Amino acid sequence: MAERALARYRARMLRSSVMVAVSVLVLGAGACSKDEKAAKKAPPAATVTTGTVGSDGVRKIAIEAGKDGYVPDTIPGKPGEKLILSFTRTLEGECLAELKAPDGKLVALPMGTPVDVAVTVPETGEVKFACGMDMYSGKIVAAKS
């Protein structure tokens, strides 16, 4: 009878060990996929040449308002430079449906429709813009000469 009890004990321990090993493998595989996501490249940063310059000398920069907030979220510019920020919302939800422009005005951002906002780069420092709930933000930064 002791031998049968010992055999059952060993069988339970073996099953437990197998379950632990499988759990470790599954969790380890999940951790690898998270590391791969973390290693995903960030979008390239904006530079003082990002965008297109119109015949009027005003630079137009496309900004996506989506799951990663504003991309790009930092826009460098020459002090006093005139910019047009063209915001396109790609994510449903109330947060990004409105933009607090650098001048403090609220601007509606309809889904999938570009909305242009005129901005002048400050002589020094930065000016900010944000979503209507202040959860996502971005800035226009005066590049050092």
C-alpha positions in Angstrom: 0.0 0.0 0.0 2.9 2.4 0.7 4.3 1.7 -2.7 1.0 2.7 -4.3 0.8 5.9 -2.4 4.4 6.7 -3.3 3.6 6.0 -7.0 0.6 8.3 -6.9 2.7 11.0 -5.2 5.4 10.7 -7.9 2.8 10.9 -10.7 1.2 14.0 -9.2 4.7 15.6 -8.8 5.5 14.8 -12.4 2.2 16.3 -13.6 2.9 19.4 -11.5 6.4 19.7 -12.9 5.2 19.4 -16.5 2.5 22.1 -15.8 5.1 24.5 -14.3 7.4 23.9 -17.3 4.6 24.6 -19.8 3.6 27.7 -17.9 7.2 29.0 -17.9 7.5 28.4 -21.7 4.2 30.1 -22.4 5.0 33.1 -20.3 8.5 33.3 -21.7 7.2 33.3 -25.2 4.8 36.1 -24.3 7.7 38.1 -22.9 9.7 37.7 -26.1 6.8 39.2 -28.1 6.6 42.1 -25.7 10.4 42.7 -26.2 9.9 42.7 -29.9 7.1 45.3 -29.7 9.3 47.4 -27.4 12.1 47.2 -30.0 9.8 48.6 -32.7 11.3 51.7 -34.1 9.9 55.0 -33.1 8.9 57.3 -36.0 11.6 59.6 -37.2 11.9 62.9 -35.4 10.9 66.1 -37.2 13.6 68.4 -38.3 13.7 72.1 -39.4 13.3 70.7 -42.9 10.4 68.4 -42.2 7.3 69.1 -44.4 6.9 71.1 -47.6 7.5 74.7 -48.2 4.9 76.5 -50.3 5.6 79.4 -52.8 4.6 81.8 -49.9 7.6 80.4 -47.8 5.3 78.8 -45.3 6.3 75.3 -44.2 3.4 72.7 -44.0 3.9 69.8 -41.6 1.5 66.8 -41.5 0.8 65.6 -37.9 -1.1 62.4 -37.2 -3.4 62.5 -34.1 -3.7 58.8 -33.3 -3.0 56.0 -30.9 0.5 57.3 -30.2 -0.7 60.8 -29.6 0.7 63.4 -32.0 3.3 62.2 -34.5 5.6 64.0 -34.7 5.1 65.6 -31.3 8.1 67.9 -31.4 8.4 70.3 -34.4 11.6 72.4 -34.5 11.6 75.6 -36.5 13.6 78.7 -37.2 12.7 81.6 -34.9 9.9 83.6 -36.4 9.2 80.9 -39.1 5.6 80.6 -40.2 4.2 77.1 -40.1 1.0 75.3 -41.0 0.4 72.3 -38.9 -1.9 69.9 -40.7 -3.6 67.6 -38.1 -5.3 64.4 -39.2 -7.1 62.4 -36.5 -6.9 58.6 -37.1 -8.4 57.4 -33.8 -12.0 57.4 -32.7 -12.6 58.9 -29.3 -13.3 62.2 -27.5 -9.7 62.9 -26.4 -8.2 63.7 -29.8 -11.4 65.1 -31.3 -10.4 68.6 -30.1 -7.1 70.4 -30.3 -5.9 73.2 -28.0 -4.0 75.2 -30.5 -0.9 77.2 -29.4 -3.0 80.4 -29.3 -5.4 78.7 -26.8 -8.3 78.2 -29.1 -10.1 74.9 -29.3 -10.2 73.4 -32.8 -12.4 70.5 -33.8 -10.5 67.6 -35.5 -13.0 65.5 -37.5 -12.0 61.9 -38.1 -9.8 61.5 -41.2 -10.0 65.1 -42.4 -6.9 67.3 -42.3 -7.3 70.5 -40.3 -4.7 73.3 -40.8 -3.5 75.4 -37.9 -1.2 78.4 -38.5 1.6 78.9 -36.0 4.7 81.1 -35.8 7.8 79.6 -34.2 8.7 81.6 -31.1 12.0 83.6 -31.1 13.2 81.4 -28.2 11.7 78.5 -26.2 8.6 76.6 -27.3 4.9 76.8 -27.7 2.6 73.8 -26.9 -0.5 72.2 -28.4 -2.6 69.5 -26.7 -5.7 67.4 -27.1 -8.9 68.7 -25.5 -8.3 66.7 -22.4 -4.6 67.5 -22.0 -3.7 63.8 -22.3 -1.6 64.1 -25.4 0.6 67.1 -26.3 3.2 68.4 -28.6 5.4 71.4 -29.1 6.9 73.8 -31.6 10.5 74.5 -30.6 12.7 77.4 -31.7 15.9 75.8 -33.1 19.1 77.3 -31.8 21.0 79.2 -34.5 
